[in-house]
Amino acid sequence: MMRPFFRAAAVVSAGWLSLASCFAAAPKSNIADLVSPQTVYLVTVDNASAAKEQWEKSGLGKLFTSDQFKAVFEAISDEAKKAGAGEANAMRKWLEDAGVKVDELPYPTGTTGVAFIAHVDAKTNLPELRFVAVAQFGDQADKFAEAVDKVLAEMEKKKLATITDQEMAGVQGKKVVLNKPEKPKKDEKKADEEDEMDFDLEGDSRPFEEGFYARSGETFIFGATADTVESVLDHLTGKAKGDTLSSTATYELARRQQPPNTIASLTWYIEPISAMVKDLKGKLPERNWEKPESSLAGMVRSFQDETGSVAYAALGIMGTKAVTASVALETETAVAEARLSMLTTNRKGLLTLLEPFGSAPEAPAFAGADAAGLATFKVKFNKIFDTARETLKSMPAESRQQLEPTIMQAESFAGPVLANLGPEVYLVTNIDQPLGPDSSHIFGAAKLSDATPLVNLLTAFGAQAGLKPREFEGHTIYDPPQQAFGPQISLGIGLGYLFVGSTKDVENALRTGGRTDGPRLNTEARFKAAGKVTNPESFAFGYTDMAQTIKQQYWLLQNPDLVFESQTRRFRDMGMDPESFGMKKPEKPKWVEKLPPVETVLQYVGDAVLDSYWNEDGLQVRFRYLRPAK
């Protein structure tokens, strides 16, 4: 049975937010100035109109708004419409039936964002999240208000919701209560199946039971409760005297971790959750597994649970105050940057096993000049069992007694191997020519200061796993049994490393690394350029040659039939029937033929670089698309 709406209301309460949250300008004011310090999640865009202009001027903006990519997007849209599937199309049709011209909807001009605020239900003692969305439309506010009114009117007309006037903080707004849908009759089952991609208001698919909407000048607010909307209105008009999220030290520090030219950010604030964990200790009702509860309640339970808290301690994330994901354009070194920032000074658990490079990263000798990618990090393998024992100290006595013998036993046979392993670890990506379904492949390598403990271990247990040693150019390779299912993974020992990968990759690595005069990735200008922009204090580094990577992706898109044949062949080699898994031969989408030449894309986007390091505020993970090489 057709149930077109409440996600159509996403255009009113979140559709324009999700679109606008792709852009933001320099920090001035945002939704953080209007919401409670108890905010757990915050998606924010500070100035949508300024950011839109910033996007259009950026390299990525010019690429995706070019005539060539416009043709791609138009072809994708046309194919989606012909297929008649997808919630986006259903939403668009519903809005147009309501009299809303989607292509003419105004774009936000000011602050835009969504906040999810922690709240404890006084009756049940269960924590929950209450959302509130805010967007400013400047001189387009009346036009947007008109679209909202049309949507609300259509909801009432089709009896999808009950809408009543609601005064909040002196502003006349609306209360929207979603009507409970009727259960589909048996003879409607077929109609349901034919229209399964349409909007459905049943069960968990409904985003909320009720919501509250208000407008104050150019600002529109939509929230889960009346008091949440009222609080925003009070802060917006200056009536409220209480603290806001932006007044907290954690907010300022989380903002400081974001790169310049940030266009959008999503922050997870952990302090409100930590306070709830403490305040609700012994007060949470027993878990009713037959009744779903909020994700926040589950999160609080996991922090209160002894096993969960030990796991967080082992990962080294206890004491973290906030985690932020942000996107920036045209930074000092890149056309685009995505950053994950963890606000913490608590370096414990597994995080203590990561060691900084201390200088620009280098590629090993076995990474050839034509390598398409390299990832490297430094791990203190010899400290793994020390970290495990330290984690045990925080565990309950009963669990500690059970795990201590297991750790001692594991250390007795793995300890000597780990003591001689690393700290350098490498993952090398190669893309074979000519291109094919399986052209891209990866192998790993770890520094090995003394191979004797590992050889002894493989001699004692390798035969049981079917590994057979053989000599290769003065080195040793352990091959898996030929009849084994899945990928054939070999182990190679030589050149001071342990190699793990396909037999072909291991052989090539030993061969390439053993030649002193061969071309190396380390001497390539493209790799050197990536190293120059990497923080020398990084403990993890990744490099991707975008020219090779994009060409491979293009080939996969243009040859879905050959990809399918390769996949089905792999299933049959393992004795499985592809059809029993529902595998069907795909058709090549027509929009693929509209893709611009790879060379066009490379005029705007250079190679990709990832690095991770600690600064005074905590952990930073950066992913950047560099500027194209001149």
C-alpha positions, 0 to 999 in steps of 0.5 A: 500500500502506498505510504508516500511521505514522512521521508518526503518531509526530509526535504522540510526537516532534513533534505535541505540539511543533508544537501547543504551540509556538503558546504560551509564557510569559515567559523562564525556562528552555527547551530552549536550556538543554539543547542544544549551542551548535552548534544551527542551528535552535531552536523554543522554547516556555518554559512551555506551560501558562502560555502556553495560559492567556495565549492564552485570555485574549487577544483572538485567543484569545477570538475563535477559541475563541468558539462561532461559530468553534468551529462553523466549525472543527467544520464544517471537521473534518466536511467533511474526514472526509467527504472521507476525505482528508488526512494529519491524518485518517489520522494520527488514525485510526491513533492511535485504532486503536492505542488512543490517544484523540487528544482526551484527549492531555495538553497540555505544561505546561513547556518545549517545543521542537525543536533541530537541531544541526550535526554533521560526519560523521567518515567523509564530512566532510559536515555534517548536522543532528541533531534533538532534541525536548523536552517537559515534561508535569508531572503528566500525564507518566504519561498521555503515557507511556502514549500513547507506549507504545501507539504504539510497540507498534502500530509493532512489531505492524505491523512498521513499526519494530524497537524495542529497549531503549537505556540513555542517561545512566543512563535506560532508553529506546528505540531505534526503527529504521524498517523498510525498506518493501517495494516495492509489487507491480504489482497493488497500484498501484490500491490505492496510488492510492486511498489516496495520502493515507495515510502512506507510509514510502518514500524521502524521506517517512520523517522519519528512519531511526532515533530514540531516545526517553527519559523523565526524570521529567516530561520526554520527549526524542526525538532522532536519535542516542543521544548527542544524547539523552544530552547533553540528559539530562545537562544536565537532571540537572545531570551535564553541565558543558559549555556550552549554547546558552543560555550563548552571547552570541548566544542572549542577544542573539537573545532580547533582540530578541524582543518582550515576551509572546513566545509562540513563537520560531524562531531560525536561528543562523548562527555554527555554519554560519560556523565549518563554512564555515571548518573545512571549507574544501577538505575537503568531498568533490565534490558527488555529484548522484546522491545527496542530501545534507543541506540543511546541506551545501548551505548550507555549500557556498553560503557557500564558493562565491565566487558565493554569498558575493558574493550574500550580500554584495550582499544585505547579510547577511554577518556576520549571527549569527542570524535570529529569527521570534517571535510575541507576544500583547497587547503594548503596542500590539497584540493580536498581533505577529509579528516577524522580527529579524536580529542584525547590525551589518553594514549593507552591500549592498542594506541600505544603500540603505534610508533611515529616514523620520525621522518618522511615515509619511504617505500621499501625496495620491493615496491616497484616503480609502477606500484599503484599504492603503498600503506605503511605503519610502525607497530611495536609487536614486541609490546603486544603481550605487555599491553594485553597484561596491562589491560587484564589489570582492569578486568574483573578477577574472574575474567582475569583468572580465565584469560591469564593462562591463555595469554601466557600460553600464546606468549610462549610460542608467539612471543619469540616471533613477535619480538623479532617482527616489525616495527615496519609493516607495508601493504603494496598495491599493484595493478597489472596491465592489460587491465582485467577483473583481477588486475588490482592485488595487494600483498603485505610485508613486515620487517623481520630482524631474526627469522629463526623463531618464525621458521621454527614455528612454521616447521612445527605447525606449518605441515598441519596447515598444509604449508609446503616450503620451497627455495626461491632465489635463495629465499624460502616460500611456504605455499598452501595446498593447491586444493584449498578453497579461497585465495591462495596465500603464500608466506615468504621469508627473505630480504629481512622481511616476512611476505604475505600474499598470492604466490605470484606477489610473494615471488615478485616481491622477493625478485624485485627487492633482491635487485639492486639496480631495479626501478623503485617507487621510492625514487618516483617524483609522484611518491616523493611529492606525497612524502613531502606533505606528510607529517614526519611524526605520523605513525601511519601513511598511505599513498595511492596513484590516482591515475592507475586507480581511476583507469582501473575503476573505469575498466570495471565500470565499462566491463561488468560482463567480464567482472561477472564472469570472473566472479562466477568462475571463482565460485565454481572453483570453490565448488559453489553454484553462483545462481544459488547465491542470486548472482545475475549477469549485470548490464552496463549502465548507459551513463558509463559511456558519458564518463569524461576521459581519465585525463580530464579528471586528472586535470583536477585531482592529483594522487591521494595521501593518508597520514595519521599522527598525534598532536597536542589535542589528540589523534588526527587521521587525514585523507587528502587529494593532492593538487595535480602534478604540473 
